[in-house]
Amino acid sequence: MLSGDMEKRQQMKDDLQRCIDAHKDELHSLSRDIWSNPELAGNEKHAHDRLVRFFSQDQTWTVQSHYKLPTAFKASWGPVSGGVGDPVLNVGFLCEYDALPGIGHACGHNLIAEVGAAAAVGLKAALENQTELPLPVKITVLGTPAEEELGGKIELINAGAFADIDLVFMAHPAQQDASFHPCIIIEEMLVKYYGKASHAAAYPWEGVNALDAAVLAYSNISVLRQQLKPDWRIHGIIKHGGEKPNIIPAYTELEFYLRTPLLKDLCDLKAKAEACFRAAAGATGCQVEITAPTPTYYNILPNATLASLYESNGKALGIHFPEQPTSFCGSTDFGNVSFIVPGIHPFFYICTDALNHTEEYTEAAGAEKAQLYTLRTAKALSMTAVDVVCCPDLLKKVRDDFRLAKLKQK
């Protein structure tokens, strides 16, 4: 027999499931519209406007378009319940919606937007008739653009968008369901070599060959790889190698990505890579410029309490969780969010074995058969939020997990 508290939580979970089911056609239309109009990082005007319209149609949401970034938005509801003067518990849901060049929504960000919107609408339905919650509860939905390239969440962090959010939820489509994937850090390095042009046949001795520097740098990094730890990654390209074969190149440019599981590892790898780049400059007489043109994406901090709650709720909905992966070489700017706010970023199956960032995954992300899995994930996220807002002990455990995970990074 369920206790009174458990009965109330179950009723709230039943309410949110019914609400999400009632809006399933509208949510599918939202996702499909974003999928049909893929937009690159920072240019998601259609997706932004579509999501703003979705929340604006319910006047109980307060919606801010172009929130701190041109294609970001904020939708807020509440607070409700709790005692007078109690601190408000602000529960955040994140929507991504940028696409990839040439292959559209091959990472399923249209489904991430749908999950965030559905989970928020579901939690609102669970909360709106509650009068005896431990704390006043508010819901905030943030539209976070430019995950694939520019680090939109990092820009929003720096602009203060997460300052009053206490918990954050989002979910990402993948090949299987997992309450946690250990995504890793990524830092971009842009390397520019400056030499001196000269006629390659008539007087090559007058030139300083920037292409030689680029080739040596690439080779240096290739040699370095055999000395790297198994979970470190470095990979890159020569973006510009010169103009014509008979002109000694005066300028070349390389782009590299560095990935490590922990921030302290990144410092070591970065120092080794810089030594390779500078050695190539010294050997050829070129000048070198090394920059990090985009923000560093951090690893995702785990939260054991939220992961356990999500699995429990997911299993009640029929989600199967295979053995949790121990490594994953992808990266996301949600990692930066996880360092400032307790949160969860599970992955979910969408009825395909195709891999992300492929044309096959683009097709799967727009398919109707992905909807069952997408909305089931939204329900599990929203149900997890219900558990935490209804139980102060769980909220404390979530915050304790957050502090412990941060300490382990040092």
C-alpha positions as a Markdown table, in Angstrom:
| # | Residue | x | y | z |
|---|---|---|---|---|
| 1 | Met | 0.0 | 0.0 | 0.0 |
| 2 | Leu | 1.4 | 3.4 | -0.9 |
| 3 | Ser | 2.0 | 6.1 | 1.7 |
| 4 | Gly | 0.2 | 9.4 | 1.4 |
| 5 | Asp | 3.4 | 11.0 | -0.1 |
| 6 | Met | 3.9 | 8.2 | -2.5 |
| 7 | Glu | 0.3 | 8.3 | -3.6 |
| 8 | Lys | 0.6 | 12.1 | -4.2 |
| 9 | Arg | 3.7 | 11.6 | -6.3 |
| 10 | Gln | 2.2 | 8.8 | -8.3 |
| 11 | Gln | -0.9 | 10.9 | -9.0 |
| 12 | Met | 1.3 | 13.7 | -10.2 |
| 13 | Lys | 3.2 | 11.3 | -12.4 |
| 14 | Asp | -0.1 | 10.0 | -13.9 |
| 15 | Asp | -1.2 | 13.6 | -14.5 |
| 16 | Leu | 2.0 | 14.5 | -16.4 |
| 17 | Gln | 1.8 | 11.4 | -18.5 |
| 18 | Arg | -1.8 | 12.1 | -19.5 |
| 19 | Cys | -0.8 | 15.7 | -20.4 |
| 20 | Ile | 2.1 | 14.7 | -22.6 |
| 21 | Asp | -0.1 | 12.1 | -24.3 |
| 22 | Ala | -2.7 | 14.7 | -24.9 |
| 23 | His | -0.2 | 17.0 | -26.6 |
| 24 | Lys | 1.6 | 14.3 | -28.6 |
| 25 | Asp | 0.5 | 15.4 | -32.0 |
| 26 | Glu | 1.4 | 19.0 | -31.3 |
| 27 | Leu | 4.8 | 18.0 | -29.9 |
| 28 | His | 5.5 | 15.8 | -33.0 |
| 29 | Ser | 4.6 | 18.7 | -35.2 |
| 30 | Leu | 7.0 | 20.9 | -33.3 |
| 31 | Ser | 9.8 | 18.4 | -33.7 |
| 32 | Arg | 9.1 | 17.6 | -37.4 |
| 33 | Asp | 8.9 | 21.3 | -38.2 |
| 34 | Ile | 12.4 | 21.9 | -36.7 |
| 35 | Trp | 13.7 | 18.7 | -38.5 |
| 36 | Ser | 12.3 | 19.9 | -41.8 |
| 37 | Asn | 14.0 | 23.3 | -41.5 |
| 38 | Pro | 17.6 | 22.5 | -40.4 |
| 39 | Glu | 19.6 | 25.5 | -39.3 |
| 40 | Leu | 23.3 | 25.8 | -38.4 |
| 41 | Ala | 24.7 | 27.0 | -35.0 |
| 42 | Gly | 23.7 | 30.5 | -34.2 |
| 43 | Asn | 21.3 | 30.8 | -37.1 |
| 44 | Glu | 18.3 | 28.9 | -35.7 |
| 45 | Lys | 15.7 | 31.6 | -36.4 |
| 46 | His | 12.9 | 29.3 | -37.5 |
| 47 | Ala | 13.4 | 26.8 | -34.6 |
| 48 | His | 13.6 | 29.7 | -32.2 |
| 49 | Asp | 10.4 | 31.3 | -33.5 |
| 50 | Arg | 8.6 | 27.9 | -33.6 |
| 51 | Leu | 9.4 | 27.1 | -29.9 |
| 52 | Val | 8.5 | 30.6 | -28.8 |
| 53 | Arg | 5.1 | 30.2 | -30.5 |
| 54 | Phe | 4.7 | 26.8 | -28.9 |
| 55 | Phe | 5.0 | 28.2 | -25.4 |
| 56 | Ser | 3.3 | 31.5 | -26.1 |
| 57 | Gln | 0.0 | 29.8 | -27.0 |
| 58 | Asp | -0.5 | 29.0 | -23.3 |
| 59 | Gln | -0.6 | 32.4 | -21.6 |
| 60 | Thr | 0.4 | 31.0 | -18.2 |
| 61 | Trp | 3.9 | 30.8 | -19.6 |
| 62 | Thr | 6.0 | 34.0 | -19.6 |
| 63 | Val | 8.1 | 33.8 | -22.8 |
| 64 | Gln | 11.1 | 35.9 | -23.6 |
| 65 | Ser | 12.3 | 35.6 | -27.2 |
| 66 | His | 15.9 | 36.3 | -28.2 |
| 67 | Tyr | 16.9 | 35.8 | -24.6 |
| 68 | Lys | 20.6 | 36.9 | -24.1 |
| 69 | Leu | 21.5 | 35.4 | -27.5 |
| 70 | Pro | 19.7 | 36.1 | -30.9 |
| 71 | Thr | 18.3 | 32.6 | -31.2 |
| 72 | Ala | 17.9 | 31.6 | -27.5 |
| 73 | Phe | 14.6 | 31.9 | -25.6 |
| 74 | Lys | 13.3 | 31.5 | -22.1 |
| 75 | Ala | 9.9 | 30.3 | -21.0 |
| 76 | Ser | 8.9 | 30.5 | -17.3 |
| 77 | Trp | 5.9 | 29.3 | -15.3 |
| 78 | Gly | 5.2 | 29.6 | -11.6 |
| 79 | Pro | 6.1 | 29.6 | -8.8 |
| 80 | Val | 3.4 | 27.6 | -7.1 |
| 81 | Ser | 2.8 | 26.2 | -3.6 |
| 82 | Gly | 5.3 | 26.3 | -0.8 |
| 83 | Gly | 5.3 | 28.6 | 2.2 |
| 84 | Val | 5.5 | 32.4 | 2.1 |
| 85 | Gly | 9.2 | 33.5 | 2.1 |
| 86 | Asp | 10.5 | 30.0 | 1.2 |
| 87 | Pro | 13.2 | 29.9 | -1.4 |
| 88 | Val | 11.9 | 29.0 | -4.8 |
| 89 | Leu | 13.1 | 25.8 | -6.4 |
| 90 | Asn | 13.6 | 26.6 | -10.1 |
| 91 | Val | 13.6 | 23.4 | -12.3 |
| 92 | Gly | 15.1 | 23.9 | -15.7 |
| 93 | Phe | 14.6 | 22.0 | -19.0 |
| 94 | Leu | 16.9 | 22.6 | -22.0 |
| 95 | Cys | 16.1 | 22.6 | -25.7 |
| 96 | Glu | 18.7 | 22.2 | -28.4 |
| 97 | Tyr | 17.8 | 22.7 | -32.0 |
| 98 | Asp | 20.9 | 23.4 | -34.2 |
| 99 | Ala | 21.7 | 21.1 | -37.1 |
| 100 | Leu | 24.8 | 19.9 | -38.9 |
| 101 | Pro | 26.2 | 21.2 | -42.2 |
| 102 | Gly | 25.1 | 19.2 | -45.2 |
| 103 | Ile | 23.2 | 16.4 | -43.3 |
| 104 | Gly | 20.7 | 18.3 | -41.2 |
| 105 | His | 19.5 | 17.0 | -37.9 |
| 106 | Ala | 21.9 | 14.0 | -37.9 |
| 107 | Cys | 22.3 | 14.4 | -34.1 |
| 108 | Gly | 18.6 | 14.6 | -33.4 |
| 109 | His | 18.5 | 18.0 | -31.8 |
| 110 | Asn | 14.9 | 18.4 | -33.0 |
| 111 | Leu | 14.1 | 15.6 | -30.6 |
| 112 | Ile | 16.0 | 17.2 | -27.8 |
| 113 | Ala | 13.9 | 20.3 | -28.3 |
| 114 | Glu | 10.8 | 18.1 | -28.2 |
| 115 | Val | 11.9 | 16.3 | -25.1 |
| 116 | Gly | 12.6 | 19.6 | -23.2 |
| 117 | Ala | 9.2 | 21.1 | -24.2 |
| 118 | Ala | 7.2 | 17.9 | -23.4 |
| 119 | Ala | 8.9 | 17.4 | -20.1 |
| 120 | Ala | 8.3 | 21.0 | -19.0 |
| 121 | Val | 4.6 | 20.9 | -20.1 |
| 122 | Gly | 4.2 | 17.6 | -18.3 |
| 123 | Leu | 5.7 | 18.9 | -15.0 |
| 124 | Lys | 3.5 | 22.0 | -15.2 |
| 125 | Ala | 0.4 | 19.7 | -15.4 |
| 126 | Ala | 1.7 | 17.8 | -12.4 |
| 127 | Leu | 2.3 | 20.9 | -10.3 |
| 128 | Glu | -0.5 | 23.3 | -11.2 |
| 129 | Asn | -3.0 | 21.9 | -8.7 |
| 130 | Gln | -0.6 | 21.3 | -5.9 |
| 131 | Thr | -0.9 | 23.5 | -2.7 |
| 132 | Glu | 1.3 | 21.6 | -0.3 |
| 133 | Leu | 4.7 | 21.2 | -1.8 |
| 134 | Pro | 7.8 | 21.5 | 0.5 |
| 135 | Leu | 9.0 | 24.5 | -1.5 |
| 136 | Pro | 7.6 | 26.9 | -4.1 |
| 137 | Val | 8.4 | 25.4 | -7.5 |
| 138 | Lys | 9.1 | 27.3 | -10.7 |
| 139 | Ile | 9.7 | 25.8 | -14.2 |
| 140 | Thr | 12.1 | 27.4 | -16.7 |
| 141 | Val | 12.7 | 26.3 | -20.2 |
| 142 | Leu | 15.8 | 27.6 | -21.9 |
| 143 | Gly | 16.4 | 27.4 | -25.6 |
| 144 | Thr | 20.1 | 26.8 | -26.0 |
| 145 | Pro | 21.4 | 27.3 | -29.5 |
| 146 | Ala | 24.7 | 26.5 | -31.2 |
| 147 | Glu | 25.7 | 23.3 | -29.3 |
| 148 | Glu | 27.4 | 21.8 | -32.4 |
| 149 | Glu | 29.9 | 24.6 | -32.9 |
| 150 | Leu | 29.8 | 27.8 | -30.8 |
| 151 | Gly | 28.9 | 26.6 | -27.3 |
| 152 | Gly | 25.6 | 28.4 | -26.8 |
| 153 | Lys | 25.2 | 27.1 | -23.3 |
| 154 | Ile | 28.6 | 28.5 | -22.3 |
| 155 | Glu | 27.6 | 31.9 | -23.6 |
| 156 | Leu | 24.3 | 31.7 | -21.7 |
| 157 | Ile | 26.2 | 30.7 | -18.5 |
| 158 | Asn | 28.5 | 33.7 | -18.9 |
| 159 | Ala | 25.4 | 35.9 | -19.5 |
| 160 | Gly | 23.8 | 34.7 | -16.2 |
| 161 | Ala | 21.0 | 32.7 | -17.7 |
| 162 | Phe | 21.5 | 29.8 | -15.3 |
| 163 | Ala | 22.1 | 31.9 | -12.2 |
| 164 | Asp | 18.7 | 31.2 | -10.6 |
| 165 | Ile | 18.2 | 27.6 | -11.8 |
| 166 | Asp | 18.5 | 24.9 | -9.2 |
| 167 | Leu | 18.2 | 21.7 | -11.3 |
| 168 | Val | 18.5 | 21.1 | -15.0 |
| 169 | Phe | 17.2 | 18.3 | -17.3 |
| 170 | Met | 17.7 | 17.4 | -20.9 |
| 171 | Ala | 18.1 | 14.2 | -22.9 |
| 172 | His | 20.0 | 13.3 | -26.1 |
| 173 | Pro | 19.1 | 10.7 | -28.7 |
| 174 | Ala | 21.6 | 7.9 | -29.2 |
| 175 | Gln | 21.9 | 4.1 | -30.0 |
| 176 | Gln | 20.6 | 2.9 | -26.6 |
| 177 | Asp | 19.0 | 4.2 | -23.4 |
| 178 | Ala | 21.5 | 5.3 | -20.7 |
| 179 | Ser | 21.0 | 7.4 | -17.6 |
| 180 | Phe | 24.6 | 8.7 | -17.9 |
| 181 | His | 27.2 | 8.8 | -20.6 |
| 182 | Pro | 30.7 | 9.9 | -19.6 |
| 183 | Cys | 31.1 | 12.6 | -22.3 |
| 184 | Ile | 34.6 | 14.1 | -22.4 |
| 185 | Ile | 36.2 | 17.5 | -22.6 |
| 186 | Ile | 36.9 | 19.1 | -26.0 |
| 187 | Glu | 39.1 | 22.1 | -26.8 |
| 188 | Glu | 39.7 | 23.5 | -30.2 |
| 189 | Met | 43.1 | 24.8 | -31.2 |
| 190 | Leu | 43.6 | 26.9 | -34.3 |
| 191 | Val | 47.3 | 27.1 | -35.4 |
| 192 | Lys | 48.5 | 29.6 | -37.9 |
| 193 | Tyr | 52.0 | 29.7 | -39.5 |
| 194 | Tyr | 53.4 | 32.8 | -41.1 |
| 195 | Gly | 56.3 | 32.5 | -43.5 |
| 196 | Lys | 57.5 | 34.4 | -46.6 |
| 197 | Ala | 56.3 | 33.9 | -50.2 |
| 198 | Ser | 58.8 | 33.4 | -53.0 |
| 199 | His | 59.0 | 31.8 | -56.4 |
| 200 | Ala | 59.3 | 28.1 | -55.8 |
| 201 | Ala | 61.5 | 27.5 | -58.9 |
| 202 | Ala | 63.4 | 30.7 | -59.5 |
| 203 | Tyr | 64.6 | 31.6 | -55.9 |
| 204 | Pro | 63.2 | 29.2 | -53.3 |
| 205 | Trp | 66.0 | 30.2 | -50.9 |
| 206 | Glu | 64.2 | 33.6 | -50.5 |
| 207 | Gly | 61.1 | 31.9 | -49.1 |
| 208 | Val | 60.0 | 30.7 | -45.6 |
| 209 | Asn | 57.7 | 27.8 | -46.2 |
| 210 | Ala | 54.7 | 27.9 | -44.0 |
| 211 | Leu | 53.4 | 24.6 | -45.5 |
| 212 | Asp | 56.5 | 22.8 | -44.3 |
| 213 | Ala | 55.6 | 24.0 | -40.8 |
| 214 | Ala | 52.1 | 22.7 | -41.1 |
| 215 | Val | 53.2 | 19.3 | -42.4 |
| 216 | Leu | 55.8 | 19.0 | -39.6 |
| 217 | Ala | 53.2 | 20.0 | -37.1 |
| 218 | Tyr | 50.8 | 17.4 | -38.3 |
| 219 | Ser | 53.6 | 14.8 | -38.3 |
| 220 | Asn | 54.6 | 15.8 | -34.8 |
| 221 | Ile | 51.1 | 15.3 | -33.5 |
| 222 | Ser | 50.9 | 11.9 | -35.3 |
| 223 | Val | 54.1 | 10.8 | -33.5 |
| 224 | Leu | 52.8 | 12.2 | -30.2 |
| 225 | Arg | 49.7 | 9.9 | -30.3 |
| 226 | Gln | 51.7 | 6.8 | -29.5 |
| 227 | Gln | 52.6 | 8.4 | -26.1 |
| 228 | Leu | 49.1 | 9.5 | -25.2 |
| 229 | Lys | 46.9 | 7.9 | -22.5 |
| 230 | Pro | 44.2 | 5.5 | -24.0 |
| 231 | Asp | 41.3 | 7.9 | -23.2 |
| 232 | Trp | 43.0 | 11.0 | -24.7 |
| 233 | Arg | 42.3 | 12.1 | -28.2 |
| 234 | Ile | 43.8 | 14.6 | -30.6 |
| 235 | His | 42.7 | 15.0 | -34.2 |
| 236 | Gly | 42.8 | 17.7 | -36.8 |
| 237 | Ile | 43.2 | 19.0 | -40.4 |
| 238 | Ile | 45.2 | 21.4 | -42.5 |
| 239 | Lys | 42.6 | 24.0 | -43.4 |
| 240 | His | 44.8 | 26.1 | -45.6 |
| 241 | Gly | 48.0 | 24.9 | -47.3 |
| 242 | Gly | 48.9 | 27.6 | -49.8 |
| 243 | Glu | 47.8 | 29.2 | -53.1 |
| 244 | Lys | 49.7 | 27.6 | -56.0 |
| 245 | Pro | 52.5 | 25.0 | -56.4 |
| 246 | Asn | 54.9 | 27.6 | -57.7 |
| 247 | Ile | 54.5 | 30.0 | -54.8 |
| 248 | Ile | 56.2 | 29.0 | -51.5 |
| 249 | Pro | 53.3 | 29.3 | -49.0 |
| 250 | Ala | 53.5 | 32.3 | -46.7 |
| 251 | Tyr | 50.5 | 31.3 | -44.6 |
| 252 | Thr | 49.0 | 28.0 | -43.5 |
| 253 | Glu | 46.3 | 27.1 | -41.0 |
| 254 | Leu | 45.5 | 23.9 | -39.0 |
| 255 | Glu | 42.6 | 23.1 | -36.8 |
| 256 | Phe | 42.8 | 20.5 | -34.0 |
| 257 | Tyr | 40.5 | 19.1 | -31.4 |
| 258 | Leu | 41.9 | 17.9 | -28.0 |
| 259 | Arg | 39.7 | 15.6 | -25.9 |
| 260 | Thr | 40.3 | 14.3 | -22.4 |
| 261 | Pro | 38.1 | 12.8 | -19.6 |
| 262 | Leu | 39.1 | 15.4 | -17.0 |
| 263 | Leu | 40.1 | 19.1 | -17.0 |
| 264 | Lys | 43.4 | 18.4 | -15.3 |
| 265 | Asp | 44.3 | 16.0 | -18.2 |
| 266 | Leu | 43.5 | 18.7 | -20.7 |
| 267 | Cys | 46.3 | 20.9 | -19.4 |
| 268 | Asp | 48.8 | 18.2 | -19.9 |
| 269 | Leu | 47.7 | 17.3 | -23.4 |
| 270 | Lys | 47.5 | 20.9 | -24.4 |
| 271 | Ala | 51.1 | 21.5 | -23.3 |
| 272 | Lys | 52.3 | 18.5 | -25.3 |
| 273 | Ala | 50.4 | 19.7 | -28.4 |
| 274 | Glu | 51.7 | 23.2 | -28.2 |
| 275 | Ala | 55.2 | 21.9 | -28.0 |
| 276 | Cys | 54.6 | 20.0 | -31.3 |
| 277 | Phe | 53.3 | 23.2 | -33.0 |
| 278 | Arg | 56.1 | 25.4 | -31.8 |
| 279 | Ala | 58.8 | 22.9 | -32.7 |
| 280 | Ala | 57.5 | 23.0 | -36.3 |
| 281 | Ala | 57.8 | 26.8 | -36.3 |
| 282 | Gly | 61.3 | 26.7 | -35.0 |
| 283 | Ala | 62.4 | 24.1 | -37.5 |
| 284 | Thr | 61.2 | 26.1 | -40.5 |
| 285 | Gly | 61.7 | 29.7 | -39.4 |
| 286 | Cys | 58.0 | 30.5 | -39.4 |
| 287 | Gln | 56.1 | 32.5 | -36.9 |
| 288 | Val | 53.3 | 30.6 | -35.1 |
| 289 | Glu | 50.0 | 31.8 | -33.6 |
| 290 | Ile | 48.0 | 29.4 | -31.4 |
| 291 | Thr | 44.5 | 30.3 | -30.3 |
| 292 | Ala | 41.4 | 28.6 | -28.9 |
| 293 | Pro | 38.6 | 30.2 | -31.1 |
| 294 | Thr | 35.7 | 28.4 | -29.4 |
| 295 | Pro | 34.9 | 27.8 | -25.7 |
| 296 | Thr | 36.1 | 24.6 | -24.1 |
| 297 | Tyr | 33.4 | 22.0 | -23.6 |
| 298 | Tyr | 33.7 | 20.3 | -20.2 |
| 299 | Asn | 33.0 | 16.7 | -19.3 |
| 300 | Ile | 29.6 | 15.9 | -17.8 |
| 301 | Leu | 29.5 | 15.6 | -14.0 |
| 302 | Pro | 27.5 | 12.5 | -12.9 |
| 303 | Asn | 24.7 | 12.8 | -10.4 |
| 304 | Ala | 24.0 | 9.3 | -8.9 |
| 305 | Thr | 20.7 | 10.3 | -7.3 |
| 306 | Leu | 19.2 | 11.8 | -10.4 |
| 307 | Ala | 20.5 | 8.9 | -12.5 |
| 308 | Ser | 18.9 | 6.3 | -10.1 |
| 309 | Leu | 15.6 | 8.2 | -10.1 |
| 310 | Tyr | 15.6 | 8.5 | -13.9 |
| 311 | Glu | 16.2 | 4.8 | -14.3 |
| 312 | Ser | 13.5 | 3.9 | -11.8 |
| 313 | Asn | 11.0 | 6.1 | -13.6 |
| 314 | Gly | 12.2 | 4.9 | -17.0 |
| 315 | Lys | 11.8 | 1.3 | -16.1 |
| 316 | Ala | 8.2 | 2.0 | -14.9 |
| 317 | Leu | 7.5 | 3.3 | -18.5 |
| 318 | Gly | 9.1 | 0.3 | -20.2 |
| 319 | Ile | 12.6 | 1.7 | -20.9 |
| 320 | His | 15.3 | -0.9 | -20.9 |
| 321 | Phe | 18.7 | 0.2 | -19.7 |
| 322 | Pro | 21.5 | -2.1 | -20.9 |
| 323 | Glu | 24.8 | -2.1 | -19.1 |
| 324 | Gln | 25.9 | 1.5 | -18.7 |
| 325 | Pro | 28.8 | 2.5 | -21.0 |
| 326 | Thr | 32.1 | 3.2 | -19.3 |
| 327 | Ser | 33.5 | 5.5 | -22.0 |
| 328 | Phe | 32.2 | 7.8 | -24.8 |
| 329 | Cys | 34.2 | 10.1 | -27.0 |
| 330 | Gly | 31.5 | 12.6 | -27.7 |
| 331 | Ser | 31.4 | 16.1 | -26.2 |
| 332 | Thr | 28.7 | 18.6 | -25.3 |
| 333 | Asp | 28.4 | 22.1 | -23.8 |
| 334 | Phe | 26.0 | 20.6 | -21.3 |
| 335 | Gly | 29.1 | 19.5 | -19.5 |
| 336 | Asn | 29.8 | 23.2 | -18.6 |
| 337 | Val | 26.2 | 23.4 | -17.2 |
| 338 | Ser | 26.8 | 20.4 | -15.1 |
| 339 | Phe | 29.6 | 22.2 | -13.3 |
| 340 | Ile | 27.4 | 25.0 | -12.1 |
| 341 | Val | 23.9 | 23.3 | -11.6 |
| 342 | Pro | 23.0 | 19.8 | -10.5 |
| 343 | Gly | 21.6 | 18.1 | -13.6 |
| 344 | Ile | 21.1 | 15.0 | -15.7 |
| 345 | His | 21.7 | 14.4 | -19.4 |
| 346 | Pro | 20.5 | 10.8 | -20.3 |
| 347 | Phe | 20.7 | 9.3 | -23.7 |
| 348 | Phe | 17.7 | 7.6 | -25.4 |
| 349 | Tyr | 17.1 | 5.1 | -28.1 |
| 350 | Ile | 15.0 | 6.2 | -31.1 |
| 351 | Cys | 14.4 | 2.8 | -32.9 |
| 352 | Thr | 17.5 | 2.8 | -35.1 |
| 353 | Asp | 21.0 | 1.4 | -35.0 |
| 354 | Ala | 22.3 | 4.2 | -37.1 |
| 355 | Leu | 25.1 | 6.3 | -35.7 |
| 356 | Asn | 24.8 | 10.0 | -34.9 |
| 357 | His | 26.2 | 12.4 | -37.4 |
| 358 | Thr | 25.2 | 10.2 | -40.4 |
| 359 | Glu | 22.5 | 10.6 | -43.1 |
| 360 | Glu | 20.8 | 7.5 | -41.7 |
| 361 | Tyr | 20.4 | 9.1 | -38.3 |
| 362 | Thr | 19.0 | 12.3 | -39.9 |
| 363 | Glu | 16.2 | 10.1 | -41.4 |
| 364 | Ala | 15.6 | 8.4 | -38.1 |
| 365 | Ala | 15.4 | 11.7 | -36.2 |
| 366 | Gly | 12.5 | 12.8 | -38.4 |
| 367 | Ala | 10.7 | 9.4 | -38.4 |
| 368 | Glu | 7.3 | 8.9 | -36.7 |
| 369 | Lys | 8.6 | 5.8 | -35.0 |
| 370 | Ala | 11.0 | 7.9 | -32.9 |
| 371 | Gln | 8.1 | 9.5 | -31.2 |
| 372 | Leu | 7.2 | 6.7 | -28.8 |
| 373 | Tyr | 10.8 | 6.8 | -27.4 |
| 374 | Thr | 11.1 | 10.5 | -27.4 |
| 375 | Leu | 7.9 | 11.2 | -25.4 |
| 376 | Arg | 8.7 | 8.2 | -23.1 |
| 377 | Thr | 12.0 | 9.9 | -22.3 |
| 378 | Ala | 10.2 | 13.2 | -21.7 |
| 379 | Lys | 7.9 | 11.5 | -19.2 |
| 380 | Ala | 10.8 | 9.9 | -17.4 |
| 381 | Leu | 12.6 | 13.2 | -17.1 |
| 382 | Ser | 9.4 | 15.0 | -15.8 |
| 383 | Met | 8.7 | 12.1 | -13.4 |
| 384 | Thr | 12.2 | 12.4 | -12.0 |
| 385 | Ala | 11.6 | 16.2 | -11.4 |
| 386 | Val | 8.4 | 15.3 | -9.5 |
| 387 | Asp | 10.4 | 13.0 | -7.2 |
| 388 | Val | 12.9 | 15.7 | -6.4 |
| 389 | Val | 10.5 | 18.6 | -5.9 |
| 390 | Cys | 8.3 | 16.5 | -3.6 |
| 391 | Cys | 11.0 | 15.1 | -1.4 |
| 392 | Pro | 13.5 | 17.4 | 0.4 |
| 393 | Asp | 15.7 | 14.4 | 1.3 |
| 394 | Leu | 16.1 | 13.6 | -2.4 |
| 395 | Leu | 16.9 | 17.2 | -3.2 |
| 396 | Lys | 19.6 | 17.2 | -0.6 |
| 397 | Lys | 21.1 | 14.0 | -2.0 |
| 398 | Val | 21.1 | 15.6 | -5.5 |
| 399 | Arg | 23.0 | 18.6 | -4.2 |
| 400 | Asp | 25.4 | 16.4 | -2.2 |
| 401 | Asp | 26.2 | 14.4 | -5.3 |
| 402 | Phe | 26.8 | 17.6 | -7.2 |
| 403 | Arg | 29.3 | 18.9 | -4.6 |
| 404 | Leu | 31.1 | 15.5 | -4.5 |
| 405 | Ala | 31.4 | 15.2 | -8.2 |
| 406 | Lys | 33.0 | 18.6 | -8.4 |
| 407 | Leu | 35.5 | 17.8 | -5.7 |
| 408 | Lys | 36.6 | 14.7 | -7.7 |
| 409 | Gln | 37.6 | 16.8 | -10.6 |
| 410 | Lys | 40.4 | 18.5 | -8.7 |
